[in-house]
Amino acid sequence: MDFTRKTTLITGASTGIGAAYARELAARGSDLVVVARSEDRLRALQEEVEAAHGVTVHVVPLDLARPGAAAELQRRVEESGTAVDVLINNAGFATFGAVAASDPTRIAEQVHLNCSTLTDLTTRFLPAMVERGHGAVINVASTAAFQPVPRMAVYGATKAYVLSFTEALASELRGSGVRALAICPGATDTPFFEVVGEQAAVGVRRRPEQVVATTLAALRKGRPSVVDGLLNRLVTLSPRLVSRRTTLAIAERVTRPRPAA
Ligand SMILES: NC(=O)c1ccc[n+]([C@@H]2O[C@H](COP(=O)([O-])OP(=O)(O)OC[C@H]3O[C@@H](n4cnc5c(N)ncnc54)[C@H](OP(=O)(O)O)[C@@H]3O)[C@@H](O)[C@H]2O)c1
């Protein structure tokens, strides 16, 4: 896909994987709309990539975990006269711990950000892409999408939703000129673990730039979904080889808190 003089909207662009998408797509000539809560970080990113690549970056500071956030974002984008060619639904977070011990407000925000806002933004920006006959929706899922995850039950379920929704969407869009892709990173070296806690960290962490490269290669090939990294790909295959019960038991062991060293 040629990103020159296109506009890419990236949610969660202030840090981590979202910021890496912003840097790479700006380097490929795309204007950007960057969204997150941290306006200072978005402004710093805007200054950096505008200077480096001569593209235009619109900054939209917004809490996307709030009801009505997608409609508000669409309104602000339309006001600026921008047509979105590529939508990257990347903003998301996880919580760690038993559901019975969780903060209901935080859980509701997680479901809203990871699922509702992602779906709402897709539904709002997709029709114009289909009308123009080109574009892409890239939704960031996770390797957590492939099995239930005790202690991250809500997070795993939200990412299973993202994967299912996006693959179905990719099928619906066949022949339209618009692509949908679910990217499933495994553990990636970002501030994600500062939010969820280090106890959620499993396996060797890959770099955000590797997730971006995997995404763009899969987009080129027209794939509906892709797992980032060979080791992560092998891990996501294992639920197909054993019973669901065994998969659940393995996931329970993997997320079991380790005794302090
Ligand atoms: N890192 C991993 O190991 C990993 C693995 C698999 C999947 N993922 C997925 O990758 C995506 C990006 O995560 P990351 O690893 O890059 O973590 P991150 O560095 O913590 O980035 C999360 C981004 O989402 C934004 N965000 C969080 N809550 C928001 C809200 N309420 N409204 C608007 N923006 C919000 C954050 O910005 P503000 O705080 O400024 O709002 C930040 O830009 C997420 O969907 C995550 O689930 C990550």
The ligand as a Tripos MOL2 file, in Angstrom:
@<TRIPOS>MOLECULE
LIG
   48    52     1     0     0
SMALL
NO_CHARGES

@<TRIPOS>ATOM
      1 N1          3.1040   -4.2810   24.6580 N.am      1 LIG1
      2 C1          2.6380   -5.5260   24.5540 C.2       1 LIG1
      3 O1          3.2400   -6.4910   25.0710 O.2       1 LIG1
      4 C2          1.3800   -5.7910   23.7500 C.ar      1 LIG1
      5 C3          1.1240   -7.1070   23.3660 C.ar      1 LIG1
      6 C4         -0.0230   -7.3740   22.6260 C.ar      1 LIG1
      7 C5         -0.8860   -6.3540   22.2770 C.ar      1 LIG1
      8 N2         -0.6120   -5.0830   22.6830 N.ar      1 LIG1
      9 C6         -1.5790   -4.0390   22.3040 C.3       1 LIG1
     10 O2         -0.9020   -3.0210   21.6070 O.3       1 LIG1
     11 C7         -1.6390   -1.8050   21.7150 C.3       1 LIG1
     12 C8         -0.6700   -0.6820   22.0520 C.3       1 LIG1
     13 O3         -0.1040   -0.9380   23.3200 O.3       1 LIG1
     14 P1          1.4180   -0.6150   23.6740 P.3       1 LIG1
     15 O4          2.0900   -1.8890   23.9470 O.co2     1 LIG1
     16 O5          2.0130    0.3040   22.6920 O.co2     1 LIG1
     17 O6          1.2050    0.0670   25.1120 O.3       1 LIG1
     18 P2          1.3290    1.5850   25.5810 P.3       1 LIG1
     19 O7          2.7050    2.0740   25.2900 O.co2     1 LIG1
     20 O8          0.8240    1.5990   26.9910 O.co2     1 LIG1
     21 O9          0.3420    2.3690   24.6110 O.3       1 LIG1
     22 C9         -1.0420    2.4740   24.8200 C.3       1 LIG1
     23 C10        -1.5250    3.6930   24.0730 C.3       1 LIG1
     24 O10        -2.9350    3.7940   24.2480 O.3       1 LIG1
     25 C11        -3.2420    5.0960   24.7410 C.3       1 LIG1
     26 N3         -4.3910    5.0340   25.6170 N.ar      1 LIG1
     27 C12        -4.5510    4.3050   26.7570 C.ar      1 LIG1
     28 N4         -5.7340    4.5680   27.3190 N.ar      1 LIG1
     29 C13        -6.3410    5.4910   26.5210 C.ar      1 LIG1
     30 C14        -7.5820    6.1910   26.5880 C.ar      1 LIG1
     31 N5         -8.4400    5.9850   27.5960 N.pl3     1 LIG1
     32 N6         -7.8800    7.0720   25.5980 N.ar      1 LIG1
     33 C15        -7.0090    7.3060   24.5870 C.ar      1 LIG1
     34 N7         -5.8220    6.6770   24.4710 N.ar      1 LIG1
     35 C16        -5.4880    5.7870   25.4340 C.ar      1 LIG1
     36 C17        -1.9920    5.5300   25.5200 C.3       1 LIG1
     37 O11        -1.8680    6.9460   25.5670 O.3       1 LIG1
     38 P3         -2.3010    7.8880   26.7930 P.3       1 LIG1
     39 O12        -1.8910    7.1860   28.0450 O.co2     1 LIG1
     40 O13        -1.5650    9.1440   26.4910 O.co2     1 LIG1
     41 O14        -3.7820    8.0480   26.6590 O.co2     1 LIG1
     42 C18        -0.8970    4.9730   24.6120 C.3       1 LIG1
     43 O15        -0.6530    5.8580   23.5560 O.3       1 LIG1
     44 C19        -2.7150   -2.0620   22.7800 C.3       1 LIG1
     45 O16        -3.9470   -2.2900   22.1420 O.3       1 LIG1
     46 C20        -2.2320   -3.3250   23.4710 C.3       1 LIG1
     47 O17        -3.2960   -4.0740   24.0120 O.3       1 LIG1
     48 C21         0.4990   -4.7710   23.3990 C.ar      1 LIG1
@<TRIPOS>BOND
     1     1     2 1
     2     2     3 2
     3     2     4 1
     4     4     5 ar
     5     4    48 ar
     6     5     6 ar
     7     6     7 ar
     8     7     8 ar
     9     8     9 1
    10     8    48 ar
    11     9    10 1
    12     9    46 1
    13    10    11 1
    14    11    12 1
    15    11    44 1
    16    12    13 1
    17    13    14 1
    18    14    15 2
    19    14    16 1
    20    14    17 1
    21    17    18 1
    22    18    19 2
    23    18    20 1
    24    18    21 1
    25    21    22 1
    26    22    23 1
    27    23    24 1
    28    23    42 1
    29    24    25 1
    30    25    26 1
    31    25    36 1
    32    26    27 ar
    33    26    35 ar
    34    27    28 ar
    35    28    29 ar
    36    29    30 ar
    37    29    35 ar
    38    30    31 1
    39    30    32 ar
    40    32    33 ar
    41    33    34 ar
    42    34    35 ar
    43    36    37 1
    44    36    42 1
    45    37    38 1
    46    38    39 2
    47    38    40 1
    48    38    41 1
    49    42    43 1
    50    44    45 1
    51    44    46 1
    52    46    47 1
@<TRIPOS>SUBSTRUCTURE
     1 LIG1         1 GROUP 0 **** ****
